């Protein structure tokens, strides 16, 4: 059975009334559950008082835009297309989503990058019916976060919670606009933390919730029982393309979102920090081989020369178990958290070396490239997700970490796990160098050197 992950955002299933009925009588009072704000023992417990303050910070987002698709025209057919080597089609679209006001004084609204992708016009509607034209200040497609700005007139912002202290089993409330039904509220619990590998590409460190997730919830709020923002709803698991909620939804943690938004508001873009290690997840066998009692974390297979990790004294064979005192469950979680921090950020890593625990202080380096989608590097790469990596021989290059079906990048000839190692016989070690080689080349035709397993091949693109 095929499994699909849809970027349609998260809404959690309603808390069962029987859970409240079965609790001790004193637990239903205002003292037992302050978030219910019951005035006396005869008042039914309710989330309404908290939602009355939280819901005005959640907005509806209507987008109009143009999707541009590009298709290479084979040489033999170019005379039928006016001699053009590329056919460009433009298709107007409309879409709906949600957003959360995070700064009332500046008019800042956070949403998902996919909600406002290719947007020409953004209309933001508040709970009181007021409408504003939204301006996109910047976005990060690899983390699926975008920052919008509207006129800061009598707005209400939602306070941020520390998502690092969330626990599995904590109650959460989701607020959004599924199918354009504004201000829809549902509730549930945190089902899992640090969830990765859900096939969305980019940087993944999701909160999983037993969410009733539907189209239009993307960018909406996942809040705790104090009405504080713990996550931005982003995606659902669905067994089919047209299937609905099955109780597995994902949200981007508020701490990760804040790190990215702070960079976008300051620079207009994300400037990633760089740790400078290559590794993988820790399992029981690896932990035993390296005399570690910890079976989870990030194993360091290689430390990049002159990197932040090298300067901090991290060595190949180390197991990183915590970042700033927070336990790490996987290498992907470490990668996502580091990637959301800006260059120059200071952090503390807990590592296991030869069975002994120690801490190291690290100042992140500069990833060296403004975060861009593959399409921004060159239209022929549209639909691909790039990451710095290595080929099977250990040579550095640009890895194709994901690629969309029927995309220009797939038609161009790229495949998942390909590694771009050169342009016009000049070595390429990372995304920054690939971007520079293509931008600075004066050649009309450029040969892209690709490693695919043990095979080397060249793909030709036109400037």
C-alpha positions as CSV (number, residue, x, y, z in Angstrom):
1,X,0.0,0.0,0.0
2,X,1.3,3.4,-1.0
3,X,1.8,5.9,1.7
4,X,1.5,9.7,1.1
5,X,2.5,12.7,3.2
6,X,0.4,15.7,2.5
7,X,1.4,19.3,3.5
8,X,-2.0,20.2,4.7
9,X,-1.4,21.0,8.4
10,X,-2.5,19.6,11.7
11,X,-5.7,19.6,13.8
12,X,-5.9,17.3,16.8
13,X,-8.8,15.0,17.7
14,X,-11.2,16.1,20.4
15,X,-10.4,15.2,24.0
16,X,-12.9,12.6,25.1
17,X,-15.4,13.8,27.6
18,X,-15.1,10.4,29.4
19,X,-11.5,11.3,30.3
20,X,-12.8,14.2,32.4
21,X,-15.7,12.3,33.9
22,X,-13.5,9.6,35.2
23,X,-11.1,12.0,36.9
24,X,-11.5,12.7,40.6
25,X,-14.2,15.3,41.4
26,X,-11.7,17.8,42.7
27,X,-9.7,17.6,39.4
28,X,-12.5,19.3,37.5
29,X,-12.4,22.4,39.6
30,X,-10.6,25.6,38.6
31,X,-7.8,24.7,41.1
32,X,-7.3,21.2,39.6
33,X,-7.4,22.5,36.0
34,X,-6.6,26.2,35.9
35,X,-6.8,26.2,32.1
36,X,-10.6,25.5,32.3
37,X,-11.1,28.6,34.4
38,X,-14.3,27.3,36.0
39,X,-15.8,29.8,38.4
40,X,-17.5,27.2,40.6
41,X,-17.9,23.5,41.0
42,X,-21.3,23.6,39.1
43,X,-19.7,25.0,35.9
44,X,-18.8,22.5,33.3
45,X,-15.0,22.4,32.5
46,X,-14.2,24.2,29.2
47,X,-11.3,25.2,27.1
48,X,-13.3,28.3,26.0
49,X,-11.5,30.8,28.3
50,X,-8.1,29.9,26.9
51,X,-9.3,29.8,23.3
52,X,-10.9,33.3,23.6
53,X,-7.4,34.7,24.1
54,X,-5.6,32.4,21.6
55,X,-7.9,32.3,18.6
56,X,-7.6,36.0,17.6
57,X,-3.9,35.4,16.9
58,X,-4.8,32.7,14.2
59,X,-5.6,34.1,10.7
60,X,-6.9,32.9,7.4
61,X,-4.6,33.2,4.4
62,X,-5.9,33.4,0.8
63,X,-3.3,33.2,-1.9
64,X,-3.4,34.0,-5.6
65,X,-0.4,33.3,-7.8
66,X,1.1,31.8,-10.9
67,X,2.8,28.4,-11.2
68,X,5.5,28.3,-13.8
69,X,6.4,24.9,-15.4
70,X,9.4,24.5,-17.7
71,X,10.0,21.6,-20.0
72,X,13.0,21.0,-22.2
73,X,12.3,20.7,-25.9
74,X,14.3,18.0,-27.7
75,X,16.5,19.4,-30.5
76,X,14.5,17.7,-33.2
77,X,11.3,19.4,-32.2
78,X,12.6,23.0,-31.5
79,X,11.5,24.3,-35.0
80,X,7.9,23.6,-33.9
81,X,8.4,25.9,-30.8
82,X,10.1,28.9,-32.5
83,X,13.6,27.5,-32.0
84,X,13.2,27.7,-28.2
85,X,15.1,25.1,-26.1
86,X,12.6,25.4,-23.3
87,X,8.8,25.5,-23.2
88,X,7.4,27.6,-20.4
89,X,3.8,27.4,-19.2
90,X,2.1,29.6,-16.7
91,X,-1.0,28.5,-14.7
92,X,-2.8,30.8,-12.3
93,X,-3.9,29.2,-9.0
94,X,-5.7,30.0,-5.7
95,X,-5.1,28.4,-2.4
96,X,-6.1,28.6,1.3
97,X,-4.0,28.3,4.5
98,X,-3.6,29.5,8.0
99,X,-1.1,31.7,9.9
100,X,-0.3,32.8,13.4
101,X,0.4,36.4,14.6
102,X,3.7,36.2,16.6
103,X,4.5,39.9,16.9
104,X,1.5,42.4,17.2
105,X,3.7,45.5,17.1
106,X,5.5,44.6,13.9
107,X,2.6,42.8,12.3
108,X,4.6,39.6,11.8
109,X,2.7,36.4,10.9
110,X,4.3,33.0,10.5
111,X,2.9,30.3,8.2
112,X,4.2,27.4,6.0
113,X,6.4,28.2,3.1
114,X,4.3,26.0,0.8
115,X,1.2,28.0,1.7
116,X,2.6,31.2,0.1
117,X,4.9,29.6,-2.5
118,X,4.6,31.4,-5.9
119,X,2.2,33.9,-4.4
120,X,1.4,37.1,-6.3
121,X,-1.2,38.3,-3.9
122,X,-1.6,37.4,-0.2
123,X,-4.9,38.3,1.6
124,X,-4.9,37.9,5.4
125,X,-8.2,37.8,7.2
126,X,-8.5,38.2,11.0
127,X,-11.1,36.7,13.3
128,X,-12.9,40.1,13.5
129,X,-13.3,40.1,9.8
130,X,-10.7,42.7,9.0
131,X,-8.6,42.0,5.8
132,X,-5.0,43.0,5.2
133,X,-2.6,42.6,2.3
134,X,0.3,40.4,3.3
135,X,3.9,40.9,2.3
136,X,6.2,38.0,2.3
137,X,9.4,39.0,4.1
138,X,11.2,35.7,3.4
139,X,10.8,31.9,3.6
140,X,12.8,28.7,4.1
141,X,11.4,25.9,2.0
142,X,13.7,23.3,3.5
143,X,12.1,23.9,6.9
144,X,8.7,24.9,5.4
145,X,8.5,28.2,7.3
146,X,7.6,31.7,5.9
147,X,7.3,35.1,7.5
148,X,4.6,37.6,6.5
149,X,4.0,41.2,7.5
150,X,0.7,43.1,7.7
151,X,-0.2,46.6,8.9
152,X,0.2,46.4,12.7
153,X,-3.2,47.8,13.7
154,X,-4.8,46.5,16.9
155,X,-3.4,43.0,16.5
156,X,-3.2,40.2,19.1
157,X,-0.1,38.0,19.1
158,X,0.2,34.5,20.4
159,X,2.9,33.9,23.1
160,X,5.5,31.3,22.3
161,X,6.1,28.2,24.5
162,X,9.4,26.4,24.9
163,X,8.8,23.4,22.6
164,X,11.9,21.6,24.0
165,X,10.0,20.9,27.2
166,X,7.1,19.2,25.5
167,X,6.4,15.6,26.6
168,X,4.6,12.8,24.8
169,X,1.1,12.8,26.3
170,X,0.9,16.5,26.7
171,X,-2.5,17.9,25.7
172,X,-2.4,20.2,22.6
173,X,-5.0,22.3,20.8
174,X,-5.0,23.0,17.0
175,X,-6.5,26.1,15.5
176,X,-6.8,26.7,11.8
177,X,-9.0,27.1,8.7
178,X,-9.6,23.6,7.2
179,X,-11.4,23.8,3.8
180,X,-11.8,27.6,4.5
181,X,-13.9,26.9,7.6
182,X,-12.3,29.7,9.7
183,X,-11.4,29.3,13.4
184,X,-11.9,25.6,13.6
185,X,-10.6,24.1,16.9
186,X,-9.7,20.5,17.7
187,X,-7.7,18.9,20.5
188,X,-5.5,15.9,21.2
189,X,-2.1,15.0,22.6
190,X,1.5,14.9,21.6
191,X,2.0,11.5,20.1
192,X,5.8,11.6,19.5
193,X,8.7,14.1,19.4
194,X,11.7,14.5,17.1
195,X,9.9,12.7,14.3
196,X,12.0,12.5,11.1
197,X,12.1,10.5,7.9
198,X,8.5,11.2,6.8
199,X,9.6,11.7,3.2
200,X,9.2,15.5,3.0
201,X,12.9,16.3,2.4
202,X,14.7,19.2,3.9
203,X,15.1,19.5,7.7
204,X,12.7,17.4,9.8
205,X,12.2,17.5,13.6
206,X,8.4,17.3,13.9
207,X,6.0,17.1,16.7
208,X,3.6,14.3,16.0
209,X,0.1,14.6,17.2
210,X,-3.1,12.5,16.8
211,X,-4.5,15.2,14.6
212,X,-7.5,15.4,12.4
213,X,-5.7,17.2,9.6
214,X,-7.3,18.7,6.6
215,X,-6.6,21.0,3.7
216,X,-6.3,24.6,4.8
217,X,-4.8,23.9,8.2
218,X,-1.3,24.4,7.0
219,X,0.4,27.2,8.9
220,X,-2.1,27.1,11.7
221,X,-1.3,27.0,15.5
222,X,-0.7,24.0,17.7
223,X,-1.0,25.4,21.3
224,X,-0.7,24.1,24.8
225,X,-3.4,24.4,27.4
226,X,-2.0,27.8,28.4
227,X,-2.7,29.1,24.9
228,X,1.0,29.3,24.0
229,X,2.3,28.3,20.6
230,X,4.2,25.0,20.6
231,X,4.2,24.3,16.9
232,X,3.2,25.3,13.4
233,X,0.9,22.7,11.7
234,X,2.5,21.4,8.6
235,X,1.6,17.9,7.3
236,X,-0.3,14.7,7.7
237,X,0.2,11.1,7.0
238,X,-2.4,9.7,4.6
239,X,-2.8,6.2,3.1
240,X,-4.0,7.6,-0.2
241,X,-4.0,10.8,-2.2
242,X,-7.6,11.6,-1.5
243,X,-7.8,10.0,2.0
244,X,-8.5,12.1,5.0
245,X,-7.2,12.2,8.5
246,X,-6.0,9.0,10.1
247,X,-4.8,10.5,13.4
248,X,-1.1,11.1,12.4
249,X,-0.2,14.8,11.9
250,X,3.0,16.8,12.2
251,X,3.9,20.3,13.4
252,X,7.2,22.3,13.3
253,X,8.4,23.0,16.9
254,X,8.0,26.6,18.0
255,X,11.7,26.9,19.0
256,X,12.8,25.8,15.5
257,X,10.4,28.2,13.9
258,X,11.6,31.1,16.1
259,X,15.2,30.5,15.2
260,X,14.4,30.7,11.5
261,X,12.0,33.6,11.8
262,X,14.6,35.7,13.7
263,X,17.0,35.2,10.8
264,X,14.4,36.1,8.2
265,X,13.3,39.2,10.0
266,X,16.9,40.4,10.4
267,X,18.4,39.4,7.0
268,X,15.5,38.6,4.8
269,X,16.8,35.1,4.4
270,X,18.0,32.1,6.4
271,X,21.7,32.0,7.1
272,X,22.4,28.6,8.4
273,X,25.0,27.6,10.9
274,X,27.4,24.8,10.1
275,X,28.7,22.2,12.5
276,X,30.8,20.3,10.0
277,X,30.3,16.6,10.6
278,X,29.0,13.6,8.6
279,X,27.3,10.8,10.5
280,X,24.3,8.7,11.1
281,X,21.9,7.4,13.8
282,X,23.1,5.4,16.8
283,X,21.7,1.9,17.2
284,X,22.3,-0.8,19.8
285,X,25.1,-2.4,17.7
286,X,26.9,0.8,17.1
287,X,26.6,1.8,20.8
288,X,28.1,-1.6,21.9
289,X,31.0,-1.3,19.4
290,X,31.9,2.2,20.8
291,X,31.4,1.2,24.5
292,X,28.4,3.4,25.0
293,X,25.4,2.8,27.2
294,X,23.4,5.2,25.1
295,X,21.5,3.7,22.2
296,X,20.2,6.9,20.7
297,X,21.9,10.0,19.4
298,X,24.1,11.1,16.5
299,X,27.2,9.1,15.5
300,X,30.1,11.2,14.1
301,X,31.6,9.3,11.2
302,X,33.7,12.2,9.9
303,X,34.7,15.7,11.0
304,X,35.2,18.2,8.2
305,X,38.6,20.0,8.3
306,X,38.6,23.6,9.7
307,X,35.0,23.2,10.7
308,X,33.3,24.3,13.9
309,X,33.2,20.7,15.1
310,X,36.9,20.3,14.5
311,X,37.7,23.5,16.4
312,X,35.6,22.4,19.3
313,X,37.5,19.1,19.5
314,X,34.8,16.7,18.2
315,X,36.3,13.6,16.8
316,X,35.2,10.8,14.5
317,X,33.7,8.0,16.6
318,X,32.1,10.4,19.1
319,X,28.4,10.0,19.9
320,X,26.5,13.2,20.4
321,X,23.7,12.6,22.8
322,X,22.4,16.1,23.7
323,X,22.3,19.7,22.4
324,X,22.1,22.4,25.0
325,X,21.1,19.8,27.6
326,X,18.3,18.4,25.5
327,X,18.5,14.7,24.6
328,X,18.9,13.9,20.9
329,X,17.1,11.0,19.4
330,X,18.8,10.8,16.0
331,X,21.3,12.4,13.6
332,X,18.5,13.9,11.6
333,X,17.2,15.7,14.8
334,X,20.7,17.1,15.4
335,X,20.9,18.2,11.8
336,X,17.6,19.9,11.9
337,X,18.2,21.8,15.1
338,X,21.7,22.9,14.0
339,X,20.3,24.0,10.6
340,X,17.7,26.2,12.2
341,X,20.4,28.1,14.2
342,X,22.3,31.0,12.6
343,X,26.0,31.2,11.8
344,X,27.9,32.2,14.9
345,X,25.4,30.6,17.4
346,X,26.9,29.2,20.5
347,X,25.8,25.8,21.7
348,X,26.8,23.0,24.1
349,X,27.0,19.4,22.9
350,X,27.2,16.4,25.2
351,X,29.2,13.6,23.7
352,X,30.3,10.0,24.5
353,X,33.9,9.2,23.8
354,X,35.4,5.8,24.6
355,X,32.5,5.3,27.1
356,X,33.0,8.6,28.9
357,X,30.6,11.5,28.8
358,X,31.9,15.0,28.3
359,X,30.6,18.4,27.0
360,X,32.1,20.7,24.4
361,X,31.3,24.3,23.5
362,X,30.8,25.0,19.8
363,X,30.4,28.2,17.9
364,X,28.7,27.3,14.6
365,X,30.4,28.3,11.4
366,X,28.7,29.7,8.3
367,X,27.1,27.2,5.9
368,X,28.4,29.6,3.2
369,X,25.3,29.8,1.1
370,X,22.0,31.5,1.4
371,X,19.5,28.8,1.7
372,X,18.0,28.3,-1.8
373,X,15.8,25.8,-3.5
374,X,17.4,23.9,-6.3
375,X,15.1,25.8,-8.7
376,X,16.7,29.1,-7.6
377,X,20.1,27.8,-8.5
378,X,19.0,26.8,-12.1
379,X,15.5,26.2,-13.5
380,X,16.6,22.8,-14.8
381,X,16.9,21.7,-11.1
382,X,13.3,22.5,-10.3
383,X,11.8,19.8,-8.1
384,X,15.0,18.6,-6.6
385,X,16.2,19.1,-3.0
386,X,20.0,19.6,-2.6
387,X,22.2,19.1,0.4
388,X,26.0,19.2,0.9
389,X,27.3,15.6,1.0
390,X,29.8,13.1,-0.3
391,X,29.8,10.3,-3.0
392,X,30.6,6.7,-2.2
393,X,34.3,7.4,-2.5
394,X,34.1,10.2,0.1
395,X,34.5,13.0,-2.3
396,X,32.5,16.1,-1.3
397,X,29.8,17.4,-3.6
398,X,26.1,18.3,-3.8
399,X,23.7,15.4,-3.0
400,X,20.3,15.1,-4.6
401,X,18.5,14.2,-1.3
402,X,15.0,14.2,-2.9
403,X,13.4,14.7,-6.3
404,X,9.7,15.2,-7.2
405,X,8.0,12.9,-9.8
406,X,7.6,14.4,-13.3
407,X,9.7,17.5,-12.3
408,X,12.1,19.3,-14.6
409,X,15.0,18.0,-12.5
410,X,13.9,14.4,-13.2
411,X,13.4,15.1,-16.9
412,X,16.9,16.8,-16.9
413,X,18.3,13.5,-15.8
414,X,19.0,13.8,-12.1
415,X,18.1,11.0,-9.8
416,X,17.7,10.7,-6.0
417,X,21.1,10.2,-4.3
418,X,23.1,11.5,-7.3
419,X,26.1,13.6,-6.3
420,X,27.1,16.7,-8.4
421,X,30.8,17.0,-8.2
422,X,31.7,19.4,-11.0
423,X,30.7,22.0,-13.6
424,X,32.6,22.2,-16.8
425,X,35.4,20.1,-15.3
426,X,35.8,22.4,-12.3
427,X,35.3,20.7,-8.9
428,X,32.2,21.5,-6.9
429,X,32.4,20.7,-3.1
430,X,29.1,22.2,-1.9
431,X,26.0,24.1,-2.8
432,X,27.8,27.4,-2.5
433,X,30.4,26.4,-5.1
434,X,27.7,25.0,-7.4
435,X,25.8,28.2,-7.3
436,X,28.8,30.3,-8.0
437,X,30.1,28.1,-10.9
438,X,26.7,28.3,-12.7
439,X,26.2,32.0,-12.0
440,X,29.8,33.0,-13.1
441,X,30.1,30.8,-16.1
442,X,30.2,32.6,-19.4
443,X,29.5,29.4,-21.4
444,X,26.1,29.1,-23.0
445,X,26.2,25.3,-22.5
446,X,27.4,23.8,-19.2
447,X,28.3,20.2,-18.4
448,X,27.3,19.0,-15.0
449,X,29.5,16.2,-13.7
450,X,27.4,13.7,-11.7
451,X,28.4,10.6,-9.7
452,X,25.7,7.9,-9.6
453,X,27.0,5.1,-7.5
454,X,30.1,3.8,-9.2
455,X,29.3,5.6,-12.4
456,X,30.3,9.1,-13.6
457,X,28.1,10.9,-16.1
458,X,27.6,14.3,-17.6
459,X,24.3,16.2,-18.0
460,X,24.2,19.3,-20.2
461,X,22.2,22.4,-19.4
462,X,21.9,25.8,-21.1
463,X,22.4,29.0,-19.3
